[in-house]
């Protein structure tokens, strides 16, 4: 999607220009689909045969299209013994399926490279998604290949062994990054009961030893049409795309059993928690985390504005109070928005000679100033303008549109892709002060320090 088209969508969503609401598209006769709703140029359909959700975002400004499948399964669906299973399974999804194998010269990788496209996949806490951007003439072929691996994945032990070493190397690279380790340990301390406690990549022993049978069980539990959302964005003929989706996905049934719900709730935190990571390194880090509401909560909008005021650019409060004063090389704030309780983090990378104690105090001072005195109208308008521009750039191009939609699908409501920018623009200074007071206290926080050591130095 072009920047102009994206900006137009944001203008419409924010009500800056009055436009007539487009009539809902007619469902093609005999299509096998039901129209669920339309909003902001995006149409949601449900495949009647099996419950597959389909989102169509048509834009003919360039002859390309991005096709994405989001499965509502992530590390939140794992338990001890299967941590990292979602991510390992993501790797195995590229090793071939019943009708598309490397040996036959028609694997997904071979097909996308042959038509000059790009493809990838990512795993997170709440979802796994698979996507490719191809020329419009290659869309049908990609849908066919992608659909085959939804239920016909090969899942061979030899592939598990080879991909396990790839994932283990990825795990080890993460462990060589002190800040990554600090984030993992802070998350593990902040979440006591929710499975967000586990790193998405999993624990090393689970990565190495999870049996192929457990991965097959995982696949057979979650990889079904009624647990997936297909998104098509770009230059395509909607009725034709729906026909191909029905042709290649319509033969699958819905899951034979209900998708298992994740019903664990996080208990209330009863006191401050602290984590210290000591490893070889040069400069330290301070990280302060707080649990904040679920991704669908309306308070996510004022939290986004709060974080922009704290950490967005050189005019932000954390930059002025920590970087300009020589305490930190960089500092910021943000929410890891999740389906369940989200995690807010403030952080600072220490400047040479700075101490963790003074940097931690400075982070709190910035937050407490907002709690006590609020924010100015000028700050509010500045960050709203910046946020709106950032959103336009993030949604530029079909892959950007799909990426943003995917995250809203994962937390439970794709329509926030359209609604959330308007919610942000309606945030008031009082809203920002209210969420700053409501969610951030020392007793509900988890503070992490990375303390660098020198080689040979005692920890």
Secondary structure, 3 states (H helix, E strand, C coil): CCHHHHHHHHHHHHCCCCCCCCCCCCCCCCCCEEEEEEECCEEEEEECCCCCEEEEEECCCCCEEEEEEEECCCHHHCCCCCCCHHHHHHHHCCCCECCECHHHCCCHHHHHHHCCCEEEEEECCCCEEEEEEEEHHHHHHHHHHHHHHHHCECCCHHHHHHHHHHHHHHHHHHHCCHHHHHHHHHHHHHCCCCHHHCCCCCCHHHHHHCCHHHHHHHHHHHCCHHHEEEEEEECCCHHHHHHHHHHHHCCCCCCCCCCCCCCCCCCCCCCCEEEEEEEECCCCEEEEEEEECCCCCCHHHHHHHHHHHHHCCCCCHHHHHHHCCCCEEEEEEEEECCCCCEEEEEEEEECCCCCHHHHHHHHHHHHHHHHHHCCCHHHHHHHHHHHHHHHHHHCCCHHHHHHHHHHHHHHCCCCHHHHHHHHHHCCCHHHHHHHHHHHCCHHHEEEEEEEEECCCCCC
